Amino acid sequence: MPKPFFVKSTKKWKLYWKRADMKWHGYEPFRESDSLEEVLEIINQDKYGCFWG
């Protein structure tokens, strides 16, 4: 399950995902973005099978 997170101080979106250890980790291929739409596109693409298997 992906988790987009907005950081108010930087006005950037970051993306996290829950790994097998049941902890949230930053999604490494994607650091941050100004655009929520870009984050949602990364989630929908799920290039590495991290979000939807």
mmCIF entry with sequence, helices, sheets and N, C-alpha, C, O atoms, coordinates in Angstrom:
data_MODEL
# 
_entry.id   MODEL 
# 
_entity.id                         1 
_entity.type                       polymer 
_entity.pdbx_number_of_molecules   1 
# 
_entity_poly.entity_id                      1 
_entity_poly.type                           'polypeptide(L)' 
_entity_poly.nstd_linkage                   no 
_entity_poly.nstd_monomer                   no 
_entity_poly.pdbx_seq_one_letter_code       MPKPFFVKSTKKWKLYWKRADMKWHGYEPFRESDSLEEVLEIINQDKYGCFWG 
_entity_poly.pdbx_seq_one_letter_code_can   MPKPFFVKSTKKWKLYWKRADMKWHGYEPFRESDSLEEVLEIINQDKYGCFWG 
_entity_poly.pdbx_strand_id                 A 
# 
loop_
_entity_poly_seq.entity_id 
_entity_poly_seq.num 
_entity_poly_seq.mon_id 
_entity_poly_seq.hetero 
1 1  MET n 
1 2  PRO n 
1 3  LYS n 
1 4  PRO n 
1 5  PHE n 
1 6  PHE n 
1 7  VAL n 
1 8  LYS n 
1 9  SER n 
1 10 THR n 
1 11 LYS n 
1 12 LYS n 
1 13 TRP n 
1 14 LYS n 
1 15 LEU n 
1 16 TYR n 
1 17 TRP n 
1 18 LYS n 
1 19 ARG n 
1 20 ALA n 
1 21 ASP n 
1 22 MET n 
1 23 LYS n 
1 24 TRP n 
1 25 HIS n 
1 26 GLY n 
1 27 TYR n 
1 28 GLU n 
1 29 PRO n 
1 30 PHE n 
1 31 ARG n 
1 32 GLU n 
1 33 SER n 
1 34 ASP n 
1 35 SER n 
1 36 LEU n 
1 37 GLU n 
1 38 GLU n 
1 39 VAL n 
1 40 LEU n 
1 41 GLU n 
1 42 ILE n 
1 43 ILE n 
1 44 ASN n 
1 45 GLN n 
1 46 ASP n 
1 47 LYS n 
1 48 TYR n 
1 49 GLY n 
1 50 CYS n 
1 51 PHE n 
1 52 TRP n 
1 53 GLY n 
# 
_struct_asym.id          A 
_struct_asym.entity_id   1 
# 
_struct_conf.conf_type_id            HELX_P 
_struct_conf.id                      HELX_P1 
_struct_conf.pdbx_PDB_helix_id       AA1 
_struct_conf.beg_label_comp_id       LEU 
_struct_conf.beg_label_asym_id       A 
_struct_conf.beg_label_seq_id        36 
_struct_conf.pdbx_beg_PDB_ins_code   ? 
_struct_conf.end_label_comp_id       GLN 
_struct_conf.end_label_asym_id       A 
_struct_conf.end_label_seq_id        45 
_struct_conf.pdbx_end_PDB_ins_code   ? 
_struct_conf.beg_auth_comp_id        LEU 
_struct_conf.beg_auth_asym_id        A 
_struct_conf.beg_auth_seq_id         36 
_struct_conf.end_auth_comp_id        GLN 
_struct_conf.end_auth_asym_id        A 
_struct_conf.end_auth_seq_id         45 
_struct_conf.pdbx_PDB_helix_class    1 
_struct_conf.details                 ? 
_struct_conf.pdbx_PDB_helix_length   10 
# 
_struct_conf_type.id          HELX_P 
_struct_conf_type.criteria    ? 
_struct_conf_type.reference   ? 
# 
loop_
_struct_sheet.id 
_struct_sheet.type 
_struct_sheet.number_strands 
_struct_sheet.details 
AA1 ? 3 ? 
AA2 ? 3 ? 
# 
loop_
_struct_sheet_order.sheet_id 
_struct_sheet_order.range_id_1 
_struct_sheet_order.range_id_2 
_struct_sheet_order.offset 
_struct_sheet_order.sense 
AA1 1 2 ? anti-parallel 
AA1 2 3 ? anti-parallel 
AA2 1 2 ? anti-parallel 
AA2 2 3 ? anti-parallel 
# 
loop_
_struct_sheet_range.sheet_id 
_struct_sheet_range.id 
_struct_sheet_range.beg_label_comp_id 
_struct_sheet_range.beg_label_asym_id 
_struct_sheet_range.beg_label_seq_id 
_struct_sheet_range.pdbx_beg_PDB_ins_code 
_struct_sheet_range.end_label_comp_id 
_struct_sheet_range.end_label_asym_id 
_struct_sheet_range.end_label_seq_id 
_struct_sheet_range.pdbx_end_PDB_ins_code 
_struct_sheet_range.beg_auth_comp_id 
_struct_sheet_range.beg_auth_asym_id 
_struct_sheet_range.beg_auth_seq_id 
_struct_sheet_range.end_auth_comp_id 
_struct_sheet_range.end_auth_asym_id 
_struct_sheet_range.end_auth_seq_id 
AA1 1 PRO A 2  ? VAL A 7  ? PRO A 2  VAL A 7  
AA1 2 LYS A 12 ? LYS A 18 ? LYS A 12 LYS A 18 
AA1 3 TRP A 24 ? GLY A 26 ? TRP A 24 GLY A 26 
AA2 1 PRO A 2  ? VAL A 7  ? PRO A 2  VAL A 7  
AA2 2 LYS A 12 ? LYS A 18 ? LYS A 12 LYS A 18 
AA2 3 GLU A 32 ? SER A 33 ? GLU A 32 SER A 33 
# 
loop_
_atom_site.group_PDB 
_atom_site.id 
_atom_site.type_symbol 
_atom_site.label_atom_id 
_atom_site.label_alt_id 
_atom_site.label_comp_id 
_atom_site.label_asym_id 
_atom_site.label_entity_id 
_atom_site.label_seq_id 
_atom_site.pdbx_PDB_ins_code 
_atom_site.Cartn_x 
_atom_site.Cartn_y 
_atom_site.Cartn_z 
_atom_site.occupancy 
_atom_site.B_iso_or_equiv 
_atom_site.pdbx_formal_charge 
_atom_site.auth_seq_id 
_atom_site.auth_comp_id 
_atom_site.auth_asym_id 
_atom_site.auth_atom_id 
_atom_site.pdbx_PDB_model_num 
ATOM 1   N N  . MET A 1 1  ? 0.840  -1.171 0.000   1.00 0.00 ? 1  MET A N  1 
ATOM 2   C CA . MET A 1 1  ? 0.000  0.000  0.000   1.00 0.00 ? 1  MET A CA 1 
ATOM 3   C C  . MET A 1 1  ? 0.893  1.244  0.000   1.00 0.00 ? 1  MET A C  1 
ATOM 4   O O  . MET A 1 1  ? 1.716  1.405  0.901   1.00 0.00 ? 1  MET A O  1 
ATOM 5   N N  . PRO A 1 2  ? 0.746  2.109  -0.977  1.00 0.00 ? 2  PRO A N  1 
ATOM 6   C CA . PRO A 1 2  ? 1.542  3.338  -1.039  1.00 0.00 ? 2  PRO A CA 1 
ATOM 7   C C  . PRO A 1 2  ? 0.988  4.393  -0.081  1.00 0.00 ? 2  PRO A C  1 
ATOM 8   O O  . PRO A 1 2  ? -0.186 4.367  0.288   1.00 0.00 ? 2  PRO A O  1 
ATOM 9   N N  . LYS A 1 3  ? 1.857  5.312  0.305   1.00 0.00 ? 3  LYS A N  1 
ATOM 10  C CA . LYS A 1 3  ? 1.436  6.388  1.193   1.00 0.00 ? 3  LYS A CA 1 
ATOM 11  C C  . LYS A 1 3  ? 2.107  7.694  0.767   1.00 0.00 ? 3  LYS A C  1 
ATOM 12  O O  . LYS A 1 3  ? 3.272  7.918  1.095   1.00 0.00 ? 3  LYS A O  1 
ATOM 13  N N  . PRO A 1 4  ? 1.395  8.557  0.045   1.00 0.00 ? 4  PRO A N  1 
ATOM 14  C CA . PRO A 1 4  ? 1.949  9.874  -0.258  1.00 0.00 ? 4  PRO A CA 1 
ATOM 15  C C  . PRO A 1 4  ? 1.886  10.748 0.993   1.00 0.00 ? 4  PRO A C  1 
ATOM 16  O O  . PRO A 1 4  ? 0.940  10.647 1.774   1.00 0.00 ? 4  PRO A O  1 
ATOM 17  N N  . PHE A 1 5  ? 2.878  11.594 1.182   1.00 0.00 ? 5  PHE A N  1 
ATOM 18  C CA . PHE A 1 5  ? 2.980  12.414 2.373   1.00 0.00 ? 5  PHE A CA 1 
ATOM 19  C C  . PHE A 1 5  ? 3.442  13.809 1.978   1.00 0.00 ? 5  PHE A C  1 
ATOM 20  O O  . PHE A 1 5  ? 4.464  13.957 1.309   1.00 0.00 ? 5  PHE A O  1 
ATOM 21  N N  . PHE A 1 6  ? 2.695  14.837 2.386   1.00 0.00 ? 6  PHE A N  1 
ATOM 22  C CA . PHE A 1 6  ? 3.037  16.215 2.055   1.00 0.00 ? 6  PHE A CA 1 
ATOM 23  C C  . PHE A 1 6  ? 3.826  16.833 3.200   1.00 0.00 ? 6  PHE A C  1 
ATOM 24  O O  . PHE A 1 6  ? 3.397  16.800 4.354   1.00 0.00 ? 6  PHE A O  1 
ATOM 25  N N  . VAL A 1 7  ? 4.998  17.406 2.864   1.00 0.00 ? 7  VAL A N  1 
ATOM 26  C CA . VAL A 1 7  ? 5.844  18.073 3.852   1.00 0.00 ? 7  VAL A CA 1 
ATOM 27  C C  . VAL A 1 7  ? 5.607  19.574 3.719   1.00 0.00 ? 7  VAL A C  1 
ATOM 28  O O  . VAL A 1 7  ? 6.025  20.188 2.738   1.00 0.00 ? 7  VAL A O  1 
ATOM 29  N N  . LYS A 1 8  ? 4.943  20.156 4.697   1.00 0.00 ? 8  LYS A N  1 
ATOM 30  C CA . LYS A 1 8  ? 4.570  21.572 4.624   1.00 0.00 ? 8  LYS A CA 1 
ATOM 31  C C  . LYS A 1 8  ? 5.782  22.498 4.518   1.00 0.00 ? 8  LYS A C  1 
ATOM 32  O O  . LYS A 1 8  ? 5.753  23.467 3.758   1.00 0.00 ? 8  LYS A O  1 
ATOM 33  N N  . SER A 1 9  ? 6.840  22.214 5.265   1.00 0.00 ? 9  SER A N  1 
ATOM 34  C CA . SER A 1 9  ? 7.995  23.110 5.302   1.00 0.00 ? 9  SER A CA 1 
ATOM 35  C C  . SER A 1 9  ? 8.701  23.230 3.952   1.00 0.00 ? 9  SER A C  1 
ATOM 36  O O  . SER A 1 9  ? 9.259  24.280 3.632   1.00 0.00 ? 9  SER A O  1 
ATOM 37  N N  . THR A 1 10 ? 8.678  22.156 3.163   1.00 0.00 ? 10 THR A N  1 
ATOM 38  C CA . THR A 1 10 ? 9.337  22.188 1.851   1.00 0.00 ? 10 THR A CA 1 
ATOM 39  C C  . THR A 1 10 ? 8.335  22.264 0.703   1.00 0.00 ? 10 THR A C  1 
ATOM 40  O O  . THR A 1 10 ? 8.712  22.472 -0.450  1.00 0.00 ? 10 THR A O  1 
ATOM 41  N N  . LYS A 1 11 ? 7.046  22.091 1.034   1.00 0.00 ? 11 LYS A N  1 
ATOM 42  C CA . LYS A 1 11 ? 5.968  22.062 0.034   1.00 0.00 ? 11 LYS A CA 1 
ATOM 43  C C  . LYS A 1 11 ? 6.225  21.001 -1.038  1.00 0.00 ? 11 LYS A C  1 
ATOM 44  O O  . LYS A 1 11 ? 6.022  21.235 -2.229  1.00 0.00 ? 11 LYS A O  1 
ATOM 45  N N  . LYS A 1 12 ? 6.670  19.846 -0.589  1.00 0.00 ? 12 LYS A N  1 
ATOM 46  C CA . LYS A 1 12 ? 6.981  18.719 -1.477  1.00 0.00 ? 12 LYS A CA 1 
ATOM 47  C C  . LYS A 1 12 ? 6.205  17.488 -1.043  1.00 0.00 ? 12 LYS A C  1 
ATOM 48  O O  . LYS A 1 12 ? 5.896  17.312 0.135   1.00 0.00 ? 12 LYS A O  1 
ATOM 49  N N  . TRP A 1 13 ? 5.899  16.646 -2.009  1.00 0.00 ? 13 TRP A N  1 
ATOM 50  C CA . TRP A 1 13 ? 5.285  15.346 -1.763  1.00 0.00 ? 13 TRP A CA 1 
ATOM 51  C C  . TRP A 1 13 ? 6.375  14.289 -1.725  1.00 0.00 ? 13 TRP A C  1 
ATOM 52  O O  . TRP A 1 13 ? 7.272  14.282 -2.569  1.00 0.00 ? 13 TRP A O  1 
ATOM 53  N N  . LYS A 1 14 ? 6.299  13.403 -0.751  1.00 0.00 ? 14 LYS A N  1 
ATOM 54  C CA . LYS A 1 14 ? 7.197  12.251 -0.659  1.00 0.00 ? 14 LYS A CA 1 
ATOM 55  C C  . LYS A 1 14 ? 6.331  10.999 -0.727  1.00 0.00 ? 14 LYS A C  1 
ATOM 56  O O  . LYS A 1 14 ? 5.132  11.038 -0.450  1.00 0.00 ? 14 LYS A O  1 
ATOM 57  N N  . LEU A 1 15 ? 6.951  9.910  -1.094  1.00 0.00 ? 15 LEU A N  1 
ATOM 58  C CA . LEU A 1 15 ? 6.211  8.663  -1.273  1.00 0.00 ? 15 LEU A CA 1 
ATOM 59  C C  . LEU A 1 15 ? 6.839  7.563  -0.428  1.00 0.00 ? 15 LEU A C  1 
ATOM 60  O O  . LEU A 1 15 ? 8.052  7.354  -0.454  1.00 0.00 ? 15 LEU A O  1 
ATOM 61  N N  . TYR A 1 16 ? 5.996  6.867  0.320   1.00 0.00 ? 16 TYR A N  1 
ATOM 62  C CA . TYR A 1 16 ? 6.437  5.773  1.186   1.00 0.00 ? 16 TYR A CA 1 
ATOM 63  C C  . TYR A 1 16 ? 5.666  4.509  0.841   1.00 0.00 ? 16 TYR A C  1 
ATOM 64  O O  . TYR A 1 16 ? 4.566  4.565  0.291   1.00 0.00 ? 16 TYR A O  1 
ATOM 65  N N  . TRP A 1 17 ? 6.265  3.363  1.175   1.00 0.00 ? 17 TRP A N  1 
ATOM 66  C CA . TRP A 1 17 ? 5.580  2.087  0.985   1.00 0.00 ? 17 TRP A CA 1 
ATOM 67  C C  . TRP A 1 17 ? 5.943  1.159  2.134   1.00 0.00 ? 17 TRP A C  1 
ATOM 68  O O  . TRP A 1 17 ? 7.031  1.258  2.702   1.00 0.00 ? 17 TRP A O  1 
ATOM 69  N N  . LYS A 1 18 ? 5.025  0.253  2.474   1.00 0.00 ? 18 LYS A N  1 
ATOM 70  C CA . LYS A 1 18 ? 5.232  -0.668 3.583   1.00 0.00 ? 18 LYS A CA 1 
ATOM 71  C C  . LYS A 1 18 ? 5.886  -1.934 3.054   1.00 0.00 ? 18 LYS A C  1 
ATOM 72  O O  . LYS A 1 18 ? 5.352  -2.617 2.180   1.00 0.00 ? 18 LYS A O  1 
ATOM 73  N N  . ARG A 1 19 ? 7.047  -2.223 3.602   1.00 0.00 ? 19 ARG A N  1 
ATOM 74  C CA . ARG A 1 19 ? 7.807  -3.405 3.167   1.00 0.00 ? 19 ARG A CA 1 
ATOM 75  C C  . ARG A 1 19 ? 7.433  -4.625 4.000   1.00 0.00 ? 19 ARG A C  1 
ATOM 76  O O  . ARG A 1 19 ? 6.572  -4.546 4.876   1.00 0.00 ? 19 ARG A O  1 
ATOM 77  N N  . ALA A 1 20 ? 8.076  -5.737 3.728   1.00 0.00 ? 20 ALA A N  1 
ATOM 78  C CA . ALA A 1 20 ? 7.776  -6.994 4.415   1.00 0.00 ? 20 ALA A CA 1 
ATOM 79  C C  . ALA A 1 20 ? 8.020  -6.908 5.916   1.00 0.00 ? 20 ALA A C  1 
ATOM 80  O O  . ALA A 1 20 ? 7.437  -7.683 6.675   1.00 0.00 ? 20 ALA A O  1 
ATOM 81  N N  . ASP A 1 21 ? 8.870  -5.985 6.363   1.00 0.00 ? 21 ASP A N  1 
ATOM 82  C CA . ASP A 1 21 ? 9.119  -5.822 7.799   1.00 0.00 ? 21 ASP A CA 1 
ATOM 83  C C  . ASP A 1 21 ? 8.003  -5.030 8.492   1.00 0.00 ? 21 ASP A C  1 
ATOM 84  O O  . ASP A 1 21 ? 8.079  -4.743 9.686   1.00 0.00 ? 21 ASP A O  1 
ATOM 85  N N  . MET A 1 22 ? 6.951  -4.680 7.708   1.00 0.00 ? 22 MET A N  1 
ATOM 86  C CA . MET A 1 22 ? 5.774  -3.953 8.189   1.00 0.00 ? 22 MET A CA 1 
ATOM 87  C C  . MET A 1 22 ? 6.096  -2.536 8.662   1.00 0.00 ? 22 MET A C  1 
ATOM 88  O O  . MET A 1 22 ? 5.368  -1.968 9.476   1.00 0.00 ? 22 MET A O  1 
ATOM 89  N N  . LYS A 1 23 ? 7.197  -1.964 8.146   1.00 0.00 ? 23 LYS A N  1 
ATOM 90  C CA . LYS A 1 23 ? 7.562  -0.582 8.436   1.00 0.00 ? 23 LYS A CA 1 
ATOM 91  C C  . LYS A 1 23 ? 7.492  0.229  7.155   1.00 0.00 ? 23 LYS A C  1 
ATOM 92  O O  . LYS A 1 23 ? 7.686  -0.303 6.062   1.00 0.00 ? 23 LYS A O  1 
ATOM 93  N N  . TRP A 1 24 ? 7.213  1.528  7.294   1.00 0.00 ? 24 TRP A N  1 
ATOM 94  C CA . TRP A 1 24 ? 7.163  2.423  6.144   1.00 0.00 ? 24 TRP A CA 1 
ATOM 95  C C  . TRP A 1 24 ? 8.564  2.843  5.758   1.00 0.00 ? 24 TRP A C  1 
ATOM 96  O O  . TRP A 1 24 ? 9.365  3.234  6.608   1.00 0.00 ? 24 TRP A O  1 
ATOM 97  N N  . HIS A 1 25 ? 8.856  2.760  4.457   1.00 0.00 ? 25 HIS A N  1 
ATOM 98  C CA . HIS A 1 25 ? 10.162 3.139  3.918   1.00 0.00 ? 25 HIS A CA 1 
ATOM 99  C C  . HIS A 1 25 ? 9.952  4.111  2.769   1.00 0.00 ? 25 HIS A C  1 
ATOM 100 O O  . HIS A 1 25 ? 8.972  4.010  2.031   1.00 0.00 ? 25 HIS A O  1 
ATOM 101 N N  . GLY A 1 26 ? 10.877 5.052  2.622   1.00 0.00 ? 26 GLY A N  1 
ATOM 102 C CA . GLY A 1 26 ? 10.822 5.944  1.473   1.00 0.00 ? 26 GLY A CA 1 
ATOM 103 C C  . GLY A 1 26 ? 10.972 5.150  0.188   1.00 0.00 ? 26 GLY A C  1 
ATOM 104 O O  . GLY A 1 26 ? 11.792 4.235  0.110   1.00 0.00 ? 26 GLY A O  1 
ATOM 105 N N  . TYR A 1 27 ? 10.194 5.493  -0.805  1.00 0.00 ? 27 TYR A N  1 
ATOM 106 C CA . TYR A 1 27 ? 10.263 4.812  -2.107  1.00 0.00 ? 27 TYR A CA 1 
ATOM 107 C C  . TYR A 1 27 ? 11.477 5.365  -2.850  1.00 0.00 ? 27 TYR A C  1 
ATOM 108 O O  . TYR A 1 27 ? 11.430 6.476  -3.378  1.00 0.00 ? 27 TYR A O  1 
ATOM 109 N N  . GLU A 1 28 ? 12.546 4.604  -2.890  1.00 0.00 ? 28 GLU A N  1 
ATOM 110 C CA . GLU A 1 28 ? 13.850 5.058  -3.391  1.00 0.00 ? 28 GLU A CA 1 
ATOM 111 C C  . GLU A 1 28 ? 13.880 5.529  -4.852  1.00 0.00 ? 28 GLU A C  1 
ATOM 112 O O  . GLU A 1 28 ? 14.547 6.523  -5.140  1.00 0.00 ? 28 GLU A O  1 
ATOM 113 N N  . PRO A 1 29 ? 13.197 4.869  -5.776  1.00 0.00 ? 29 PRO A N  1 
ATOM 114 C CA . PRO A 1 29 ? 13.272 5.369  -7.156  1.00 0.00 ? 29 PRO A CA 1 
ATOM 115 C C  . PRO A 1 29 ? 12.673 6.767  -7.335  1.00 0.00 ? 29 PRO A C  1 
ATOM 116 O O  . PRO A 1 29 ? 12.872 7.414  -8.363  1.00 0.00 ? 29 PRO A O  1 
ATOM 117 N N  . PHE A 1 30 ? 11.935 7.219  -6.316  1.00 0.00 ? 30 PHE A N  1 
ATOM 118 C CA . PHE A 1 30 ? 11.251 8.507  -6.406  1.00 0.00 ? 30 PHE A CA 1 
ATOM 119 C C  . PHE A 1 30 ? 11.494 9.250  -5.103  1.00 0.00 ? 30 PHE A C  1 
ATOM 120 O O  . PHE A 1 30 ? 11.077 8.788  -4.041  1.00 0.00 ? 30 PHE A O  1 
ATOM 121 N N  . ARG A 1 31 ? 12.157 10.388 -5.169  1.00 0.00 ? 31 ARG A N  1 
ATOM 122 C CA . ARG A 1 31 ? 12.490 11.125 -3.944  1.00 0.00 ? 31 ARG A CA 1 
ATOM 123 C C  . ARG A 1 31 ? 11.347 12.021 -3.476  1.00 0.00 ? 31 ARG A C  1 
ATOM 124 O O  . ARG A 1 31 ? 10.794 11.819 -2.395  1.00 0.00 ? 31 ARG A O  1 
ATOM 125 N N  . GLU A 1 32 ? 10.997 13.014 -4.299  1.00 0.00 ? 32 GLU A N  1 
ATOM 126 C CA . GLU A 1 32 ? 9.946  13.946 -3.925  1.00 0.00 ? 32 GLU A CA 1 
ATOM 127 C C  . GLU A 1 32 ? 9.481  14.724 -5.149  1.00 0.00 ? 32 GLU A C  1 
ATOM 128 O O  . GLU A 1 32 ? 10.128 14.707 -6.196  1.00 0.00 ? 32 GLU A O  1 
ATOM 129 N N  . SER A 1 33 ? 8.348  15.407 -5.000  1.00 0.00 ? 33 SER A N  1 
ATOM 130 C CA . SER A 1 33 ? 7.793  16.157 -6.119  1.00 0.00 ? 33 SER A CA 1 
ATOM 131 C C  . SER A 1 33 ? 6.968  17.327 -5.599  1.00 0.00 ? 33 SER A C  1 
ATOM 132 O O  . SER A 1 33 ? 6.479  17.306 -4.470  1.00 0.00 ? 33 SER A O  1 
ATOM 133 N N  . ASP A 1 34 ? 6.821  18.339 -6.431  1.00 0.00 ? 34 ASP A N  1 
ATOM 134 C CA . ASP A 1 34 ? 5.925  19.454 -6.139  1.00 0.00 ? 34 ASP A CA 1 
ATOM 135 C C  . ASP A 1 34 ? 4.483  19.084 -6.469  1.00 0.00 ? 34 ASP A C  1 
ATOM 136 O O  . ASP A 1 34 ? 3.550  19.752 -6.026  1.00 0.00 ? 34 ASP A O  1 
ATOM 137 N N  . SER A 1 35 ? 4.305  18.029 -7.241  1.00 0.00 ? 35 SER A N  1 
ATOM 138 C CA . SER A 1 35 ? 3.012  17.703 -7.828  1.00 0.00 ? 35 SER A CA 1 
ATOM 139 C C  . SER A 1 35 ? 2.432  16.391 -7.285  1.00 0.00 ? 35 SER A C  1 
ATOM 140 O O  . SER A 1 35 ? 3.055  15.336 -7.399  1.00 0.00 ? 35 SER A O  1 
ATOM 141 N N  . LEU A 1 36 ? 1.238  16.470 -6.694  1.00 0.00 ? 36 LEU A N  1 
ATOM 142 C CA . LEU A 1 36 ? 0.548  15.259 -6.259  1.00 0.00 ? 36 LEU A CA 1 
ATOM 143 C C  . LEU A 1 36 ? 0.216  14.379 -7.456  1.00 0.00 ? 36 LEU A C  1 
ATOM 144 O O  . LEU A 1 36 ? 0.257  13.153 -7.351  1.00 0.00 ? 36 LEU A O  1 
ATOM 145 N N  . GLU A 1 37 ? -0.110 14.985 -8.588  1.00 0.00 ? 37 GLU A N  1 
ATOM 146 C CA . GLU A 1 37 ? -0.427 14.214 -9.792  1.00 0.00 ? 37 GLU A CA 1 
ATOM 147 C C  . GLU A 1 37 ? 0.752  13.337 -10.211 1.00 0.00 ? 37 GLU A C  1 
ATOM 148 O O  . GLU A 1 37 ? 0.555  12.199 -10.637 1.00 0.00 ? 37 GLU A O  1 
ATOM 149 N N  . GLU A 1 38 ? 1.967  13.855 -10.094 1.00 0.00 ? 38 GLU A N  1 
ATOM 150 C CA . GLU A 1 38 ? 3.154  13.058 -10.435 1.00 0.00 ? 38 GLU A CA 1 
ATOM 151 C C  . GLU A 1 38 ? 3.296  11.874 -9.479  1.00 0.00 ? 38 GLU A C  1 
ATOM 152 O O  . GLU A 1 38 ? 3.619  10.766 -9.907  1.00 0.00 ? 38 GLU A O  1 
ATOM 153 N N  . VAL A 1 39 ? 3.058  12.103 -8.193  1.00 0.00 ? 39 VAL A N  1 
ATOM 154 C CA . VAL A 1 39 ? 3.128  11.023 -7.208  1.00 0.00 ? 39 VAL A CA 1 
ATOM 155 C C  . VAL A 1 39 ? 2.095  9.948  -7.539  1.00 0.00 ? 39 VAL A C  1 
ATOM 156 O O  . VAL A 1 39 ? 2.405  8.757  -7.505  1.00 0.00 ? 39 VAL A O  1 
ATOM 157 N N  . LEU A 1 40 ? 0.878  10.360 -7.856  1.00 0.00 ? 40 LEU A N  1 
ATOM 158 C CA . LEU A 1 40 ? -0.173 9.400  -8.187  1.00 0.00 ? 40 LEU A CA 1 
ATOM 159 C C  . LEU A 1 40 ? 0.156  8.617  -9.457  1.00 0.00 ? 40 LEU A C  1 
ATOM 160 O O  . LEU A 1 40 ? -0.172 7.435  -9.561  1.00 0.00 ? 40 LEU A O  1 
ATOM 161 N N  . GLU A 1 41 ? 0.792  9.259  -10.406 1.00 0.00 ? 41 GLU A N  1 
ATOM 162 C CA . GLU A 1 41 ? 1.202  8.569  -11.631 1.00 0.00 ? 41 GLU A CA 1 
ATOM 163 C C  . GLU A 1 41 ? 2.260  7.500  -11.322 1.00 0.00 ? 41 GLU A C  1 
ATOM 164 O O  . GLU A 1 41 ? 2.205  6.402  -11.874 1.00 0.00 ? 41 GLU A O  1 
ATOM 165 N N  . ILE A 1 42 ? 3.212  7.811  -10.454 1.00 0.00 ? 42 ILE A N  1 
ATOM 166 C CA . ILE A 1 42 ? 4.229  6.835  -10.045 1.00 0.00 ? 42 ILE A CA 1 
ATOM 167 C C  . ILE A 1 42 ? 3.553  5.633  -9.385  1.00 0.00 ? 42 ILE A C  1 
ATOM 168 O O  . ILE A 1 42 ? 3.912  4.485  -9.646  1.00 0.00 ? 42 ILE A O  1 
ATOM 169 N N  . ILE A 1 43 ? 2.573  5.913  -8.528  1.00 0.00 ? 43 ILE A N  1 
ATOM 170 C CA . ILE A 1 43 ? 1.838  4.824  -7.864  1.00 0.00 ? 43 ILE A CA 1 
ATOM 171 C C  . ILE A 1 43 ? 1.091  3.979  -8.891  1.00 0.00 ? 43 ILE A C  1 
ATOM 172 O O  . ILE A 1 43 ? 1.141  2.750  -8.829  1.00 0.00 ? 43 ILE A O  1 
ATOM 173 N N  . ASN A 1 44 ? 0.405  4.613  -9.827  1.00 0.00 ? 44 ASN A N  1 
ATOM 174 C CA . ASN A 1 44 ? -0.349 3.869  -10.844 1.00 0.00 ? 44 ASN A CA 1 
ATOM 175 C C  . ASN A 1 44 ? 0.551  3.044  -11.745 1.00 0.00 ? 44 ASN A C  1 
ATOM 176 O O  . ASN A 1 44 ? 0.189  1.931  -12.127 1.00 0.00 ? 44 ASN A O  1 
ATOM 177 N N  . GLN A 1 45 ? 1.721  3.573  -12.093 1.00 0.00 ? 45 GLN A N  1 
ATOM 178 C CA . GLN A 1 45 ? 2.660  2.826  -12.940 1.00 0.00 ? 45 GLN A CA 1 
ATOM 179 C C  . GLN A 1 45 ? 3.203  1.608  -12.209 1.00 0.00 ? 45 GLN A C  1 
ATOM 180 O O  . GLN A 1 45 ? 3.350  0.541  -12.804 1.00 0.00 ? 45 GLN A O  1 
ATOM 181 N N  . ASP A 1 46 ? 3.499  1.761  -10.930 1.00 0.00 ? 46 ASP A N  1 
ATOM 182 C CA . ASP A 1 46 ? 4.032  0.678  -10.084 1.00 0.00 ? 46 ASP A CA 1 
ATOM 183 C C  . ASP A 1 46 ? 5.102  -0.133 -10.817 1.00 0.00 ? 46 ASP A C  1 
ATOM 184 O O  . ASP A 1 46 ? 5.026  -1.359 -10.904 1.00 0.00 ? 46 ASP A O  1 
ATOM 185 N N  . LYS A 1 47 ? 6.076  0.566  -11.328 1.00 0.00 ? 47 LYS A N  1 
ATOM 186 C CA . LYS A 1 47 ? 7.128  -0.014 -12.178 1.00 0.00 ? 47 LYS A CA 1 
ATOM 187 C C  . LYS A 1 47 ? 7.844  -1.214 -11.551 1.00 0.00 ? 47 LYS A C  1 
ATOM 188 O O  . LYS A 1 47 ? 8.252  -2.128 -12.268 1.00 0.00 ? 47 LYS A O  1 
ATOM 189 N N  . TYR A 1 48 ? 8.001  -1.223 -10.221 1.00 0.00 ? 48 TYR A N  1 
ATOM 190 C CA . TYR A 1 48 ? 8.745  -2.286 -9.551  1.00 0.00 ? 48 TYR A CA 1 
ATOM 191 C C  . TYR A 1 48 ? 7.862  -3.239 -8.752  1.00 0.00 ? 48 TYR A C  1 
ATOM 192 O O  . TYR A 1 48 ? 8.375  -4.092 -8.027  1.00 0.00 ? 48 TYR A O  1 
ATOM 193 N N  . GLY A 1 49 ? 6.536  -3.105 -8.874  1.00 0.00 ? 49 GLY A N  1 
ATOM 194 C CA . GLY A 1 49 ? 5.621  -4.004 -8.181  1.00 0.00 ? 49 GLY A CA 1 
ATOM 195 C C  . GLY A 1 49 ? 5.593  -3.813 -6.677  1.00 0.00 ? 49 GLY A C  1 
ATOM 196 O O  . GLY A 1 49 ? 5.274  -4.748 -5.942  1.00 0.00 ? 49 GLY A O  1 
ATOM 197 N N  . CYS A 1 50 ? 5.920  -2.626 -6.211  1.00 0.00 ? 50 CYS A N  1 
ATOM 198 C CA . CYS A 1 50 ? 5.946  -2.361 -4.776  1.00 0.00 ? 50 CYS A CA 1 
ATOM 199 C C  . CYS A 1 50 ? 4.583  -2.059 -4.196  1.00 0.00 ? 50 CYS A C  1 
ATOM 200 O O  . CYS A 1 50 ? 4.340  -2.320 -3.018  1.00 0.00 ? 50 CYS A O  1 
ATOM 201 N N  . PHE A 1 51 ? 3.692  -1.517 -5.000  1.00 0.00 ? 51 PHE A N  1 
ATOM 202 C CA . PHE A 1 51 ? 2.411  -1.051 -4.482  1.00 0.00 ? 51 PHE A CA 1 
ATOM 203 C C  . PHE A 1 51 ? 1.278  -2.039 -4.712  1.00 0.00 ? 51 PHE A C  1 
ATOM 204 O O  . PHE A 1 51 ? 0.473  -2.278 -3.812  1.00 0.00 ? 51 PHE A O  1 
ATOM 205 N N  . TRP A 1 52 ? 1.206  -2.598 -5.869  1.00 0.00 ? 52 TRP A N  1 
ATOM 206 C CA . TRP A 1 52 ? 0.073  -3.467 -6.199  1.00 0.00 ? 52 TRP A CA 1 
ATOM 207 C C  . TRP A 1 52 ? 0.494  -4.913 -6.493  1.00 0.00 ? 52 TRP A C  1 
ATOM 208 O O  . TRP A 1 52 ? -0.324 -5.729 -6.916  1.00 0.00 ? 52 TRP A O  1 
ATOM 209 N N  . GLY A 1 53 ? 1.773  -5.219 -6.264  1.00 0.00 ? 53 GLY A N  1 
ATOM 210 C CA . GLY A 1 53 ? 2.236  -6.597 -6.430  1.00 0.00 ? 53 GLY A CA 1 
ATOM 211 C C  . GLY A 1 53 ? 2.587  -6.962 -7.762  1.00 0.00 ? 53 GLY A C  1 
ATOM 212 O O  . GLY A 1 53 ? 2.988  -8.100 -8.005  1.00 0.00 ? 53 GLY A O  1 
# 
